[in-house]
Amino acid sequence: MAARVVRRNGAAAVVAIGGEIDVQTAGRLRADLLELIDGGHINLVADFDAVRFCDAAGLGALVAVGNRLREKGGTLRLARVRPAQRRILRITRLDELFPTYDTVDEAFGN
């Protein structure tokens, strides 16, 4: 799993995530995103285009990040989520917490 900031604008940032988000990598993703939040980026877009797999640990990391963002008045938006992953979000009702967008520009508000 790799996460890198690809765009910043004030309190907003786009993070491109790649690889697999699982029990071995979810902690690192959570830490990377929480570091961005601590740095003042409270509106995050997670670009899932290169995410091949996301398990329950990955979902847990997203929930932890989302909770911290809500505490600070921010949001976590997901962009380019694959259909199978959208289905998991829908089944777990996490789609109600994390708006999903077809493009990064839509999610970023351009």
N, CA, C and O atoms as a Tinker XYZ file with bonds, in Angstrom:
   440  protein
     1  N      0.851000   -1.174000    0.000000    73     2
     2  CA     0.000000    0.000000    0.000000    64     1     3
     3  C      0.892000    1.231000    0.000000    63     2     4     5
     4  O      1.866000    1.319000    0.748000    81     3
     5  N      0.542000    2.161000   -0.841000    73     3     6
     6  CA     1.248000    3.434000   -0.902000    64     5     7
     7  C      0.218000    4.546000   -0.905000    63     6     8     9
     8  O     -0.827000    4.440000   -1.547000    81     7
     9  N      0.519000    5.611000   -0.183000    73     7    10
    10  CA    -0.351000    6.784000   -0.164000    64     9    11
    11  C      0.526000    8.008000   -0.336000    63    10    12    13
    12  O      1.524000    8.183000    0.363000    81    11
    13  N      0.131000    8.863000   -1.293000    73    11    14
    14  CA     0.899000   10.087000   -1.496000    64    13    15
    15  C     -0.047000   11.223000   -1.826000    63    14    16    17
    16  O     -1.042000   11.044000   -2.529000    81    15
    17  N      0.280000   12.390000   -1.309000    73    15    18
    18  CA    -0.514000   13.578000   -1.581000    64    17    19
    19  C     -0.201000   14.030000   -2.997000    63    18    20    21
    20  O      0.961000   14.222000   -3.355000    81    19
    21  N     -1.242000   14.198000   -3.800000    73    19    22
    22  CA    -1.049000   14.618000   -5.193000    64    21    23
    23  C     -1.585000   16.021000   -5.462000    63    22    24    25
    24  O     -1.312000   16.604000   -6.512000    81    23
    25  N     -2.345000   16.560000   -4.515000    73    23    26
    26  CA    -2.881000   17.909000   -4.687000    64    25    27
    27  C     -3.230000   18.467000   -3.318000    63    26    28    29
    28  O     -3.724000   17.752000   -2.447000    81    27
    29  N     -2.965000   19.758000   -3.141000    73    27    30
    30  CA    -3.338000   20.463000   -1.899000    64    29    31
    31  C     -3.921000   21.809000   -2.286000    63    30    32    33
    32  O     -3.511000   22.427000   -3.268000    81    31
    33  N     -4.885000   22.246000   -1.492000    73    31    34
    34  CA    -5.459000   23.563000   -1.687000    64    33    35
    35  C     -6.067000   23.989000   -0.356000    63    34    36    37
    36  O     -7.167000   23.560000   -0.007000    81    35
    37  N     -5.370000   24.811000    0.368000    73    35    38
    38  CA    -5.853000   25.231000    1.685000    64    37    39
    39  C     -5.998000   24.050000    2.613000    63    38    40    41
    40  O     -5.035000   23.325000    2.864000    81    39
    41  N     -7.212000   23.851000    3.131000    73    39    42
    42  CA    -7.474000   22.761000    4.067000    64    41    43
    43  C     -7.813000   21.446000    3.366000    63    42    44    45
    44  O     -8.119000   20.452000    4.026000    81    43
    45  N     -7.761000   21.435000    2.030000    73    43    46
    46  CA    -8.112000   20.230000    1.272000    64    45    47
    47  C     -6.861000   19.566000    0.704000    63    46    48    49
    48  O     -5.868000   20.225000    0.397000    81    47
    49  N     -6.937000   18.246000    0.575000    73    47    50
    50  CA    -5.837000   17.488000   -0.027000    64    49    51
    51  C     -6.400000   16.245000   -0.704000    63    50    52    53
    52  O     -7.371000   15.649000   -0.239000    81    51
    53  N     -5.770000   15.869000   -1.813000    73    51    54
    54  CA    -6.089000   14.626000   -2.507000    64    53    55
    55  C     -4.946000   13.661000   -2.248000    63    54    56    57
    56  O     -3.776000   13.991000   -2.443000    81    55
    57  N     -5.306000   12.456000   -1.802000    73    55    58
    58  CA    -4.324000   11.422000   -1.514000    64    57    59
    59  C     -4.564000   10.255000   -2.465000    63    58    60    61
    60  O     -5.630000    9.639000   -2.441000    81    59
    61  N     -3.576000    9.951000   -3.302000    73    59    62
    62  CA    -3.654000    8.791000   -4.191000    64    61    63
    63  C     -3.205000    7.574000   -3.397000    63    62    64    65
    64  O     -2.115000    7.558000   -2.825000    81    63
    65  N     -4.054000    6.561000   -3.369000    73    63    66
    66  CA    -3.760000    5.343000   -2.623000    64    65    67
    67  C     -3.631000    4.203000   -3.626000    63    66    68    69
    68  O     -4.427000    4.090000   -4.559000    81    67
    69  N     -2.634000    3.371000   -3.427000    73    67    70
    70  CA    -2.438000    2.253000   -4.340000    64    69    71
    71  C     -2.123000    0.975000   -3.600000    63    70    72    73
    72  O     -1.645000    0.998000   -2.466000    81    71
    73  N     -2.394000   -0.135000   -4.247000    73    71    74
    74  CA    -2.078000   -1.431000   -3.666000    64    73    75
    75  C     -3.243000   -2.014000   -2.899000    63    74    76    77
    76  O     -4.405000   -1.827000   -3.262000    81    75
    77  N     -2.914000   -2.726000   -1.829000    73    75    78
    78  CA    -3.920000   -3.392000   -1.008000    64    77    79
    79  C     -3.972000   -2.754000    0.370000    63    78    80    81
    80  O     -2.943000   -2.499000    0.996000    81    79
    81  N     -5.190000   -2.502000    0.828000    73    79    82
    82  CA    -5.383000   -1.977000    2.178000    64    81    83
    83  C     -5.912000   -3.142000    2.998000    63    82    84    85
    84  O     -7.071000   -3.534000    2.861000    81    83
    85  N     -5.065000   -3.686000    3.842000    73    83    86
    86  CA    -5.435000   -4.862000    4.620000    64    85    87
    87  C     -4.876000   -4.732000    6.032000    63    86    88    89
    88  O     -4.389000   -3.672000    6.425000    81    87
    89  N     -4.951000   -5.813000    6.780000    73    87    90
    90  CA    -4.530000   -5.785000    8.175000    64    89    91
    91  C     -3.063000   -5.363000    8.315000    63    90    92    93
    92  O     -2.687000   -4.789000    9.337000    81    91
    93  N     -2.244000   -5.634000    7.322000    73    91    94
    94  CA    -0.827000   -5.282000    7.392000    64    93    95
    95  C     -0.554000   -3.823000    7.015000    63    94    96    97
    96  O      0.467000   -3.269000    7.423000    81    95
    97  N     -1.434000   -3.201000    6.256000    73    95    98
    98  CA    -1.165000   -1.849000    5.760000    64    97    99
    99  C     -2.130000   -0.787000    6.271000    63    98   100   101
   100  O     -1.862000    0.406000    6.133000    81    99
   101  N     -3.234000   -1.200000    6.851000    73    99   102
   102  CA    -4.265000   -0.239000    7.278000    64   101   103
   103  C     -3.738000    0.744000    8.323000    63   102   104   105
   104  O     -4.097000    1.922000    8.299000    81   103
   105  N     -2.903000    0.278000    9.226000    73   103   106
   106  CA    -2.355000    1.167000   10.255000    64   105   107
   107  C     -1.516000    2.284000    9.654000    63   106   108   109
   108  O     -1.581000    3.430000   10.098000    81   107
   109  N     -0.732000    1.943000    8.647000    73   107   110
   110  CA     0.093000    2.957000    7.987000    64   109   111
   111  C     -0.775000    3.979000    7.256000    63   110   112   113
   112  O     -0.497000    5.178000    7.291000    81   111
   113  N     -1.835000    3.493000    6.589000    73   111   114
   114  CA    -2.743000    4.412000    5.908000    64   113   115
   115  C     -3.396000    5.350000    6.918000    63   114   116   117
   116  O     -3.445000    6.563000    6.711000    81   115
   117  N     -3.891000    4.784000    7.998000    73   115   118
   118  CA    -4.527000    5.598000    9.043000    64   117   119
   119  C     -3.547000    6.655000    9.548000    63   118   120   121
   120  O     -3.908000    7.826000    9.667000    81   119
   121  N     -2.315000    6.252000    9.845000    73   119   122
   122  CA    -1.314000    7.187000   10.358000    64   121   123
   123  C     -0.999000    8.286000    9.335000    63   122   124   125
   124  O     -0.889000    9.458000    9.697000    81   123
   125  N     -0.856000    7.912000    8.074000    73   123   126
   126  CA    -0.568000    8.909000    7.031000    64   125   127
   127  C     -1.687000    9.942000    6.924000    63   126   128   129
   128  O     -1.429000   11.141000    6.825000    81   127
   129  N     -2.934000    9.463000    6.945000    73   127   130
   130  CA    -4.065000   10.384000    6.806000    64   129   131
   131  C     -4.250000   11.231000    8.064000    63   130   132   133
   132  O     -4.581000   12.413000    7.968000    81   131
   133  N     -4.043000   10.645000    9.233000    73   131   134
   134  CA    -4.146000   11.422000   10.471000    64   133   135
   135  C     -3.065000   12.506000   10.532000    63   134   136   137
   136  O     -3.304000   13.588000   11.069000    81   135
   137  N     -1.891000   12.224000    9.990000    73   135   138
   138  CA    -0.826000   13.223000    9.936000    64   137   139
   139  C     -1.245000   14.416000    9.076000    63   138   140   141
   140  O     -0.966000   15.566000    9.414000    81   139
   141  N     -1.918000   14.127000    7.961000    73   139   142
   142  CA    -2.435000   15.218000    7.126000    64   141   143
   143  C     -3.446000   16.065000    7.886000    63   142   144   145
   144  O     -3.431000   17.293000    7.808000    81   143
   145  N     -4.321000   15.395000    8.620000    73   143   146
   146  CA    -5.333000   16.102000    9.401000    64   145   147
   147  C     -4.657000   16.987000   10.451000    63   146   148   149
   148  O     -5.018000   18.151000   10.626000    81   147
   149  N     -3.677000   16.416000   11.141000    73   147   150
   150  CA    -2.954000   17.195000   12.155000    64   149   151
   151  C     -2.232000   18.384000   11.536000    63   150   152   153
   152  O     -1.963000   19.375000   12.215000    81   151
   153  N     -1.920000   18.288000   10.254000    73   151   154
   154  CA    -1.279000   19.387000    9.543000    64   153   155
   155  C     -2.261000   20.416000    8.995000    63   154   156   157
   156  O     -1.866000   21.351000    8.299000    81   155
   157  N     -3.549000   20.238000    9.312000    73   155   158
   158  CA    -4.557000   21.226000    8.926000    64   157   159
   159  C     -5.388000   20.878000    7.710000    63   158   160   161
   160  O     -6.243000   21.667000    7.308000    81   159
   161  N     -5.164000   19.728000    7.115000    73   159   162
   162  CA    -5.965000   19.306000    5.949000    64   161   163
   163  C     -7.178000   18.529000    6.463000    63   162   164   165
   164  O     -7.089000   17.341000    6.774000    81   163
   165  N     -8.309000   19.227000    6.545000    73   163   166
   166  CA    -9.493000   18.585000    7.133000    64   165   167
   167  C    -10.529000   18.176000    6.090000    63   166   168   169
   168  O    -11.578000   17.637000    6.441000    81   167
   169  N    -10.252000   18.421000    4.841000    73   167   170
   170  CA   -11.119000   17.948000    3.765000    64   169   171
   171  C    -10.261000   17.094000    2.842000    63   170   172   173
   172  O     -9.500000   17.603000    2.020000    81   171
   173  N    -10.404000   15.784000    3.000000    73   171   174
   174  CA    -9.562000   14.851000    2.270000    64   173   175
   175  C    -10.347000   14.129000    1.192000    63   174   176   177
   176  O    -11.511000   13.773000    1.375000    81   175
   177  N     -9.683000   13.922000    0.064000    73   175   178
   178  CA   -10.199000   13.070000   -1.004000    64   177   179
   179  C     -9.225000   11.912000   -1.126000    63   178   180   181
   180  O     -8.035000   12.114000   -1.367000    81   179
   181  N     -9.735000   10.695000   -0.958000    73   179   182
   182  CA    -8.926000    9.497000   -1.137000    64   181   183
   183  C     -9.206000    8.946000   -2.527000    63   182   184   185
   184  O    -10.314000    8.497000   -2.819000    81   183
   185  N     -8.192000    8.985000   -3.378000    73   183   186
   186  CA    -8.311000    8.476000   -4.745000    64   185   187
   187  C     -8.014000    6.983000   -4.724000    63   186   188   189
   188  O     -6.870000    6.574000   -4.530000    81   187
   189  N     -9.041000    6.178000   -4.923000    73   187   190
   190  CA    -8.951000    4.719000   -4.835000    64   189   191
   191  C     -8.679000    4.053000   -6.183000    63   190   192   193
   192  O     -8.785000    2.832000   -6.292000    81   191
   193  N     -8.336000    4.819000   -7.196000    73   191   194
   194  CA    -8.181000    4.242000   -8.532000    64   193   195
   195  C     -7.218000    3.054000   -8.556000    63   194   196   197
   196  O     -7.464000    2.088000   -9.278000    81   195
   197  N     -6.145000    3.101000   -7.795000    73   195   198
   198  CA    -5.147000    2.026000   -7.823000    64   197   199
   199  C     -5.258000    1.074000   -6.634000    63   198   200   201
   200  O     -4.346000    0.283000   -6.394000    81   199
   201  N     -6.359000    1.138000   -5.888000    73   199   202
   202  CA    -6.567000    0.215000   -4.766000    64   201   203
   203  C     -7.137000   -1.087000   -5.328000    63   202   204   205
   204  O     -8.239000   -1.118000   -5.876000    81   203
   205  N     -6.364000   -2.155000   -5.177000    73   203   206
   206  CA    -6.792000   -3.457000   -5.693000    64   205   207
   207  C     -7.674000   -4.218000   -4.712000    63   206   208   209
   208  O     -8.476000   -5.059000   -5.118000    81   207
   209  N     -7.528000   -3.922000   -3.416000    73   207   210
   210  CA    -8.223000   -4.689000   -2.390000    64   209   211
   211  C     -8.315000   -3.849000   -1.131000    63   210   212   213
   212  O     -7.379000   -3.123000   -0.796000    81   211
   213  N     -9.435000   -3.942000   -0.432000    73   211   214
   214  CA    -9.609000   -3.259000    0.852000    64   213   215
   215  C    -10.439000   -4.171000    1.744000    63   214   216   217
   216  O    -11.593000   -4.468000    1.433000    81   215
   217  N     -9.846000   -4.619000    2.866000    73   215   218
   218  CA   -10.571000   -5.518000    3.764000    64   217   219
   219  C    -11.156000   -4.744000    4.949000    63   218   220   221
   220  O    -11.160000   -3.513000    4.954000    81   219
   221  N    -11.648000   -5.476000    5.947000    73   219   222
   222  CA   -12.292000   -4.857000    7.108000    64   221   223
   223  C    -11.332000   -3.940000    7.867000    63   222   224   225
   224  O    -11.753000   -2.912000    8.399000    81   223
   225  N    -10.055000   -4.297000    7.923000    73   223   226
   226  CA    -9.080000   -3.432000    8.593000    64   225   227
   227  C     -8.950000   -2.103000    7.851000    63   226   228   229
   228  O     -8.820000   -1.047000    8.471000    81   227
   229  N     -8.986000   -2.165000    6.526000    73   227   230
   230  CA    -8.943000   -0.943000    5.728000    64   229   231
   231  C    -10.161000   -0.077000    5.962000    63   230   232   233
   232  O    -10.056000    1.143000    6.083000    81   231
   233  N    -11.324000   -0.718000    6.026000    73   231   234
   234  CA   -12.548000    0.028000    6.314000    64   233   235
   235  C    -12.474000    0.665000    7.696000    63   234   236   237
   236  O    -12.916000    1.796000    7.897000    81   235
   237  N    -11.907000   -0.082000    8.649000    73   235   238
   238  CA   -11.739000    0.462000    9.998000    64   237   239
   239  C    -10.843000    1.689000   10.011000    63   238   240   241
   240  O    -11.105000    2.646000   10.740000    81   239
   241  N     -9.782000    1.664000    9.203000    73   239   242
   242  CA    -8.890000    2.826000    9.106000    64   241   243
   243  C     -9.648000    4.022000    8.555000    63   242   244   245
   244  O     -9.492000    5.139000    9.049000    81   243
   245  N    -10.467000    3.798000    7.537000    73   243   246
   246  CA   -11.259000    4.890000    6.966000    64   245   247
   247  C    -12.234000    5.453000    7.988000    63   246   248   249
   248  O    -12.425000    6.667000    8.060000    81   247
   249  N    -12.850000    4.586000    8.775000    73   247   250
   250  CA   -13.786000    5.047000    9.812000    64   249   251
   251  C    -13.050000    5.896000   10.849000    63   250   252   253
   252  O    -13.551000    6.944000   11.255000    81   251
   253  N    -11.870000    5.455000   11.279000    73   251   254
   254  CA   -11.095000    6.225000   12.260000    64   253   255
   255  C    -10.734000    7.603000   11.711000    63   254   256   257
   256  O    -10.849000    8.606000   12.416000    81   255
   257  N    -10.304000    7.651000   10.470000    73   255   258
   258  CA    -9.962000    8.924000    9.836000    64   257   259
   259  C    -11.210000    9.793000    9.693000    63   258   260   261
   260  O    -11.178000   10.990000    9.980000    81   259
   261  N    -12.308000    9.182000    9.248000    73   259   262
   262  CA   -13.560000    9.921000    9.106000    64   261   263
   263  C    -14.032000   10.506000   10.428000    63   262   264   265
   264  O    -14.517000   11.636000   10.473000    81   263
   265  N    -13.891000    9.732000   11.510000    73   263   266
   266  CA   -14.292000   10.221000   12.831000    64   265   267
   267  C    -13.469000   11.440000   13.242000    63   266   268   269
   268  O    -14.013000   12.420000   13.750000    81   267
   269  N    -12.155000   11.376000   13.020000    73   267   270
   270  CA   -11.291000   12.504000   13.375000    64   269   271
   271  C    -11.667000   13.735000   12.545000    63   270   272   273
   272  O    -11.716000   14.852000   13.059000    81   271
   273  N    -11.929000   13.512000   11.256000    73   271   274
   274  CA   -12.302000   14.637000   10.392000    64   273   275
   275  C    -13.614000   15.270000   10.841000    63   274   276   277
   276  O    -13.731000   16.495000   10.869000    81   275
   277  N    -14.598000   14.454000   11.189000    73   275   278
   278  CA   -15.884000   14.997000   11.639000    64   277   279
   279  C    -15.714000   15.814000   12.919000    63   278   280   281
   280  O    -16.372000   16.839000   13.096000    81   279
   281  N    -14.832000   15.360000   13.810000    73   279   282
   282  CA   -14.553000   16.117000   15.034000    64   281   283
   283  C    -14.037000   17.513000   14.710000    63   282   284   285
   284  O    -14.293000   18.461000   15.454000    81   283
   285  N    -13.319000   17.641000   13.615000    73   283   286
   286  CA   -12.714000   18.907000   13.217000    64   285   287
   287  C    -13.550000   19.661000   12.189000    63   286   288   289
   288  O    -13.127000   20.702000   11.687000    81   287
   289  N    -14.741000   19.136000   11.873000    73   287   290
   290  CA   -15.614000   19.792000   10.916000    64   289   291
   291  C    -15.256000   19.510000    9.470000    63   290   292   293
   292  O    -15.675000   20.242000    8.573000    81   291
   293  N    -14.481000   18.449000    9.232000    73   291   294
   294  CA   -14.041000   18.117000    7.882000    64   293   295
   295  C    -14.764000   16.923000    7.287000    63   294   296   297
   296  O    -15.727000   16.404000    7.853000    81   295
   297  N    -14.271000   16.501000    6.124000    73   295   298
   298  CA   -14.894000   15.385000    5.407000    64   297   299
   299  C    -13.835000   14.481000    4.787000    63   298   300   301
   300  O    -12.713000   14.904000    4.509000    81   299
   301  N    -14.220000   13.235000    4.581000    73   299   302
   302  CA   -13.439000   12.287000    3.793000    64   301   303
   303  C    -14.324000   11.855000    2.642000    63   302   304   305
   304  O    -15.400000   11.290000    2.836000    81   303
   305  N    -13.848000   12.134000    1.438000    73   303   306
   306  CA   -14.567000   11.753000    0.224000    64   305   307
   307  C    -13.733000   10.719000   -0.519000    63   306   308   309
   308  O    -12.504000   10.777000   -0.506000    81   307
   309  N    -14.396000    9.788000   -1.156000    73   307   310
   310  CA   -13.707000    8.743000   -1.900000    64   309   311
   311  C    -13.955000    8.941000   -3.388000    63   310   312   313
   312  O    -15.082000    9.196000   -3.812000    81   311
   313  N    -12.898000    8.822000   -4.171000    73   311   314
   314  CA   -13.013000    8.992000   -5.619000    64   313   315
   315  C    -12.515000    7.739000   -6.331000    63   314   316   317
   316  O    -11.603000    7.057000   -5.865000    81   315
   317  N    -13.135000    7.458000   -7.461000    73   315   318
   318  CA   -12.746000    6.366000   -8.355000    64   317   319
   319  C    -12.681000    5.012000   -7.646000    63   318   320   321
   320  O    -11.747000    4.233000   -7.838000    81   319
   321  N    -13.689000    4.758000   -6.829000    73   319   322
   322  CA   -13.787000    3.489000   -6.109000    64   321   323
   323  C    -14.310000    2.426000   -7.069000    63   322   324   325
   324  O    -15.299000    2.646000   -7.768000    81   323
   325  N    -13.653000    1.294000   -7.100000    73   323   326
   326  CA   -14.056000    0.202000   -7.997000    64   325   327
   327  C    -15.429000   -0.348000   -7.600000    63   326   328   329
   328  O    -15.814000   -0.266000   -6.434000    81   327
   329  N    -16.162000   -0.905000   -8.557000    73   327   330
   330  CA   -17.518000   -1.395000   -8.268000    64   329   331
   331  C    -17.591000   -2.391000   -7.106000    63   330   332   333
   332  O    -18.508000   -2.302000   -6.290000    81   331
   333  N    -16.671000   -3.313000   -7.014000    73   331   334
   334  CA   -16.710000   -4.292000   -5.917000    64   333   335
   335  C    -16.531000   -3.603000   -4.566000    63   334   336   337
   336  O    -17.156000   -3.986000   -3.577000    81   335
   337  N    -15.675000   -2.589000   -4.533000    73   335   338
   338  CA   -15.461000   -1.868000   -3.284000    64   337   339
   339  C    -16.657000   -0.977000   -2.952000    63   338   340   341
   340  O    -16.999000   -0.803000   -1.782000    81   339
   341  N    -17.287000   -0.416000   -3.975000    73   339   342
   342  CA   -18.519000    0.372000   -3.736000    64   341   343
   343  C    -19.595000   -0.520000   -3.136000    63   342   344   345
   344  O    -20.350000   -0.105000   -2.257000    81   343
   345  N    -19.650000   -1.747000   -3.624000    73   343   346
   346  CA   -20.640000   -2.704000   -3.112000    64   345   347
   347  C    -20.404000   -2.964000   -1.623000    63   346   348   349
   348  O    -21.353000   -2.993000   -0.838000    81   347
   349  N    -19.143000   -3.152000   -1.235000    73   347   350
   350  CA   -18.808000   -3.366000    0.181000    64   349   351
   351  C    -19.207000   -2.144000    1.001000    63   350   352   353
   352  O    -19.772000   -2.279000    2.087000    81   351
   353  N    -18.916000   -0.959000    0.487000    73   351   354
   354  CA   -19.308000    0.266000    1.196000    64   353   355
   355  C    -20.822000    0.327000    1.369000    63   354   356   357
   356  O    -21.317000    0.731000    2.422000    81   355
   357  N    -21.551000   -0.073000    0.334000    73   355   358
   358  CA   -23.017000   -0.054000    0.403000    64   357   359
   359  C    -23.522000   -1.086000    1.406000    63   358   360   361
   360  O    -24.406000   -0.786000    2.208000    81   359
   361  N    -22.973000   -2.294000    1.371000    73   359   362
   362  CA   -23.404000   -3.364000    2.276000    64   361   363
   363  C    -23.161000   -2.978000    3.732000    63   362   364   365
   364  O    -23.995000   -3.236000    4.599000    81   363
   365  N    -22.014000   -2.361000    3.990000    73   363   366
   366  CA   -21.658000   -1.970000    5.361000    64   365   367
   367  C    -22.258000   -0.624000    5.767000    63   366   368   369
   368  O    -22.109000   -0.181000    6.905000    81   367
   369  N    -22.936000    0.013000    4.817000    73   367   370
   370  CA   -23.555000    1.323000    5.003000    64   369   371
   371  C    -22.535000    2.438000    5.216000    63   370   372   373
   372  O    -22.885000    3.532000    5.659000    81   371
   373  N    -21.290000    2.160000    4.902000    73   371   374
   374  CA   -20.266000    3.190000    5.003000    64   373   375
   375  C    -20.395000    4.206000    3.880000    63   374   376   377
   376  O    -19.810000    5.287000    3.947000    81   375
   377  N    -21.152000    3.868000    2.859000    73   375   378
   378  CA   -21.411000    4.850000    1.796000    64   377   379
   379  C    -22.196000    6.042000    2.336000    63   378   380   381
   380  O    -22.211000    7.107000    1.720000    81   379
   381  N    -22.847000    5.866000    3.483000    73   379   382
   382  CA   -23.560000    6.967000    4.110000    64   381   383
   383  C    -22.593000    7.923000    4.825000    63   382   384   385
   384  O    -22.908000    9.096000    5.029000    81   383
   385  N    -21.421000    7.412000    5.200000    73   383   386
   386  CA   -20.406000    8.243000    5.864000    64   385   387
   387  C    -19.435000    8.874000    4.883000    63   386   388   389
   388  O    -18.966000    9.994000    5.086000    81   387
   389  N    -19.138000    8.141000    3.817000    73   387   390
   390  CA   -18.131000    8.575000    2.859000    64   389   391
   391  C    -18.750000    8.737000    1.483000    63   390   392   393
   392  O    -18.993000    7.748000    0.791000    81   391
   393  N    -19.006000    9.964000    1.082000    73   391   394
   394  CA   -19.527000   10.172000   -0.270000    64   393   395
   395  C    -18.511000    9.662000   -1.290000    63   394   396   397
   396  O    -17.305000    9.841000   -1.121000    81   395
   397  N    -19.006000    9.031000   -2.341000    73   395   398
   398  CA   -18.130000    8.532000   -3.392000    64   397   399
   399  C    -18.403000    9.282000   -4.692000    63   398   400   401
   400  O    -19.536000    9.659000   -4.989000    81   399
   401  N    -17.344000    9.484000   -5.449000    73   399   402
   402  CA   -17.407000   10.252000   -6.685000    64   401   403
   403  C    -16.711000    9.477000   -7.794000    63   402   404   405
   404  O    -15.800000    8.687000   -7.547000    81   403
   405  N    -17.155000    9.717000   -9.007000    73   403   406
   406  CA   -16.558000    9.048000  -10.159000    64   405   407
   407  C    -15.194000    9.616000  -10.513000    63   406   408   409
   408  O    -14.353000    8.904000  -11.061000    81   407
   409  N    -14.960000   10.898000  -10.205000    73   407   410
   410  CA   -13.677000   11.527000  -10.538000    64   409   411
   411  C    -13.117000   12.251000   -9.335000    63   410   412   413
   412  O    -13.845000   12.610000   -8.409000    81   411
   413  N    -11.816000   12.458000   -9.361000    73   411   414
   414  CA   -11.152000   13.209000   -8.290000    64   413   415
   415  C    -11.612000   14.658000   -8.327000    63   414   416   417
   416  O    -11.844000   15.256000   -7.276000    81   415
   417  N    -11.747000   15.232000   -9.518000    73   415   418
   418  CA   -12.185000   16.627000   -9.622000    64   417   419
   419  C    -13.566000   16.832000   -9.012000    63   418   420   421
   420  O    -13.801000   17.832000   -8.335000    81   419
   421  N    -14.476000   15.897000   -9.246000    73   419   422
   422  CA   -15.813000   15.982000   -8.620000    64   421   423
   423  C    -15.683000   15.990000   -7.099000    63   422   424   425
   424  O    -16.290000   16.820000   -6.421000    81   423
   425  N    -14.894000   15.069000   -6.573000    73   423   426
   426  CA   -14.736000   14.933000   -5.128000    64   425   427
   427  C    -14.038000   16.152000   -4.527000    63   426   428   429
   428  O    -14.360000   16.584000   -3.420000    81   427
   429  N    -13.083000   16.697000   -5.270000    73   427   430
   430  CA   -12.296000   17.837000   -4.784000    64   429   431
   431  C    -13.089000   19.135000   -4.882000    63   430   432   433
   432  O    -12.724000   20.147000   -4.283000    81   431
   433  N    -14.167000   19.093000   -5.637000    73   431   434
   434  CA   -15.008000   20.268000   -5.742000    64   433   435
   435  C    -14.655000   21.200000   -6.886000    63   434   436   437
   436  O    -14.984000   22.385000   -6.852000    81   435
   437  N    -13.991000   20.671000   -7.890000    73   435   438
   438  CA   -13.646000   21.495000   -9.070000    64   437   439
   439  C    -14.769000   21.483000  -10.076000    63   438   440
   440  O    -14.663000   22.115000  -11.127000    81   439
